Amino acid sequence: MKVLMINGSPNEHGCTYTALCEVGGVLAKHGIETEMFYIGKKPVAGCIACMKCQTAGKCVFDDEVNKMSARLDEFAAIVVGSPVYYAAPAGQLCAFLDRLFFSSDGRMAGKLAASVVSCRRGGASAAFDRLNKYFTISNMNVVGSQYWNQVHGFTPEDVRRDGEGLQTMRALGENMAWLLKSIEAGRKAGVAAPVYEERIATNFIR
């Protein structure tokens, strides 16, 4: 079992990283491997709705999105972390996720997922909700915690003083570890994965 942790902050070792590490520390205690993927500071191209990925199986922009898409089968779960900008996730992260999820052709289904947001003061729940939209449209199983997954602070040192926020991260790690182990036990016991109907796409224009 391996968990992908996406650090969507332009600051590699900032507040978002601090929150993700708290989750990762709990997963490690349960013997679950994690991999931190840092998006970086460079611009990320947004989706241009060319639909080429639907036939080519990958995005027309051959960058980190395609590299990560090719590795999706390595991960049983994904945790996405982001700072909060104007009550929303970081723009480069949303561009990355738009293309990754759209071009993944259903390969997110069945994975566990969670989002983590970091803010100085407000806007956390709106950004948290925005990130969870990627999961709930992709047949993923969203892992919860004792509170919405948010930490507060302007610096990593501030975040380390956010006792409730860090506890929320640890509870998230515990829940994810338990669910990963439960799913693995179910597979070994012969519990089959869900079987989905052929997708129906209904337009509302008549």
C-alpha positions, 0 to 999 in steps of 0.5 A, a space after each residue: 500500500 502506498 499513498 501519494 501526497 501532492 503538495 500544491 503549494 509553491 513553498 516546498 516546505 511551508 504550511 501545506 507541507 507541514 500538514 501533509 507530513 503530520 498525516 504521513 507520519 501516522 501512515 508511516 507508523 502503520 507501515 504505509 509508505 508515502 510519496 510526496 510530490 511537489 508541484 513546484 513554482 513553475 506555471 502549470 498549463 490548464 486544460 484546453 478541452 481539446 479532448 485528445 486525452 480521450 483517444 491518446 490516453 494522456 494529456 496533449 501537454 507532456 509534462 508532470 501530469 502525464 508522468 504522474 498519470 502513468 504511475 497512478 496504479 502504484 497508489 492506493 490513496 491520494 492526499 492533496 494539499 493546498 494553501 488557500 488563495 481567495 478562498 480557493 486552492 492554488 491555481 497551479 494545483 487546480 490546473 494540474 488536477 483538472 488535467 490529471 483527473 480528466 485524462 486518467 480515464 477512470 483510473 482514480 476509481 476505488 482509491 481513497 482520497 483526502 484533501 488538506 488545506 492551509 490558511 492564515 485565517 479564512 477561506 479554508 472550508 471553501 477551498 476544502 470543498 473545491 478539492 473534494 469535488 475531484 474525488 466525489 466525481 471519480 468514484 473515489 472514497 473520501 476519508 474524513 477526520 474529526 474536523 474539516 482538514 485544515 490547519 492555520 498559520 502564516 508560517 510552518 512554526 505557526 502551524 506547529 502550534 495549531 494543536 487542533 489542526 495537527 490533531 485533525 491531520 493525525 486523525 485523518 492519517 488514522 482513518 486512512 490507514 484503517 480503511 486501507 487495511 480494511 480494503 486490503 483485508 476485503 480483497 484477500 477475503 474475496 470481496 469484489 470491487 464495485 462494478 459500474 454501469 456504462 456511463 450515461 451523459 445527459 445534457 439539459 438542452 432540448 
